[in-house]
Amino acid sequence: MAGGAIRVIADVFTIIFLLVGCFFLLVVTIGIFRLPDSFSRLHLTSKSDPIGAVSILIAAAIYGGWSFDVLRLVAIGFLLVITSVTSSHAIGRSALKRRASKEEENASDT
C-alpha cells in the first residue's frame, strides 16, 4: 500500500513540474512575439527558458525513477543552463555593439 501512495505522490510532482515547465516555455514563446526590442526578449529568454526546460527535466527524472538516467538528465540540465547564460551574454554584447554602431552612424549623418 505504501508503494502505491509514493507512486501517486511522484505522479503529482511530475505533473506539477511539467505544468510549471510548460507555463514558462509558453511565456517565453508569447514574449518573443510581444516584447518590443531585442534586449527585452533576451532578458525573457535567458531567464525563463532554462527554468522551463529544467522543470521538464526534473519531471522526467521523477517519472523515470532513480537510475543512471537521472545523471544524464542532470548533465543535460547543467549544460542547458550554462549554454543559455553564455549565449545570452554573447547575443547581448552583439546587440549592444550593433546599437552603438548604428547610433554613431546616425550621428555622423546629421
C-alpha positions as CSV (number, residue, x, y, z in Angstrom):
1,M,0.0,0.0,0.0
2,A,2.8,2.4,0.8
3,G,4.4,1.9,-2.6
4,G,1.2,2.9,-4.3
5,A,0.9,6.1,-2.3
6,I,4.5,7.0,-3.1
7,R,3.8,6.5,-6.8
8,V,0.8,8.7,-6.6
9,I,2.9,11.4,-4.9
10,A,5.6,11.0,-7.6
11,D,3.0,11.4,-10.3
12,V,1.6,14.5,-8.7
13,F,5.0,16.1,-8.6
14,T,5.7,15.0,-12.2
15,I,2.5,16.8,-13.3
16,I,3.3,19.9,-11.3
17,F,6.8,20.2,-12.7
18,L,5.5,19.5,-16.3
19,L,2.9,22.3,-15.9
20,V,5.5,24.7,-14.5
21,G,7.9,23.9,-17.4
22,C,5.1,24.3,-20.0
23,F,4.0,27.5,-18.5
24,F,7.5,29.1,-18.6
25,L,8.0,27.9,-22.1
26,L,4.7,29.3,-23.2
27,V,5.5,32.6,-21.6
28,V,8.8,32.7,-23.5
29,T,7.1,31.9,-26.8
30,I,4.5,34.6,-26.3
31,G,7.1,37.1,-25.0
32,I,9.3,36.7,-28.1
33,F,6.4,38.0,-30.3
34,R,5.1,40.6,-27.9
35,L,8.1,42.3,-26.5
36,P,9.4,45.4,-28.4
37,D,13.2,45.1,-28.5
38,S,15.9,42.6,-28.6
39,F,17.1,43.3,-25.0
40,S,13.7,42.7,-23.5
41,R,13.4,39.4,-25.5
42,L,16.9,38.4,-24.5
43,H,16.1,39.0,-20.8
44,L,13.0,36.9,-21.0
45,T,14.6,34.0,-22.8
46,S,17.7,33.9,-20.8
47,K,15.8,33.6,-17.5
48,S,12.6,31.7,-18.3
49,D,13.8,29.2,-21.0
50,P,16.2,27.4,-18.7
51,I,13.6,27.3,-15.9
52,G,11.0,25.8,-18.1
53,A,13.4,23.2,-19.6
54,V,14.9,22.2,-16.3
55,S,11.4,21.8,-14.8
56,I,10.5,19.4,-17.6
57,L,13.8,17.5,-17.0
58,I,13.0,17.3,-13.3
59,A,9.6,15.9,-14.2
60,A,11.2,13.3,-16.4
61,A,13.6,12.3,-13.6
62,I,10.8,11.9,-11.1
63,Y,8.7,9.9,-13.6
64,G,11.6,7.6,-14.6
65,G,12.7,6.9,-11.1
66,W,16.1,6.9,-9.6
67,S,18.5,5.3,-12.1
68,F,21.6,6.1,-14.2
69,D,19.3,8.1,-16.5
70,V,18.9,10.8,-13.8
71,L,22.6,11.5,-14.0
72,R,22.1,12.1,-17.7
73,L,19.2,14.4,-17.1
74,V,21.3,16.4,-14.5
75,A,24.1,16.7,-17.1
76,I,21.7,17.9,-19.7
77,G,20.2,20.4,-17.3
78,F,23.6,21.7,-16.3
79,L,24.7,22.1,-19.9
80,L,21.5,23.8,-20.8
81,V,21.8,26.4,-18.1
82,I,25.4,27.1,-18.8
83,T,25.0,27.4,-22.6
84,S,21.9,29.6,-22.1
85,V,23.7,32.1,-20.0
86,T,26.8,32.1,-22.3
87,S,24.8,32.5,-25.5
88,S,22.6,35.2,-23.9
89,H,25.7,37.2,-22.9
90,A,27.2,36.9,-26.4
91,I,23.9,37.9,-28.1
92,G,23.5,40.9,-25.7
93,R,27.0,42.1,-26.3
94,S,26.5,41.8,-30.1
95,A,23.2,43.7,-29.9
96,L,24.8,46.4,-27.8
97,K,27.7,46.9,-30.2
98,R,25.2,46.9,-33.1
99,R,23.1,49.6,-31.4
100,A,26.2,51.7,-30.6
101,S,27.4,51.5,-34.2
102,K,24.0,52.5,-35.6
103,E,23.9,55.4,-33.2
104,E,27.4,56.6,-34.3
105,E,26.3,56.2,-37.9
106,N,23.2,58.2,-37.4
107,A,25.1,60.9,-35.6
108,S,27.6,61.3,-38.4
109,D,24.8,61.6,-41.0
110,T,23.4,64.7,-39.4
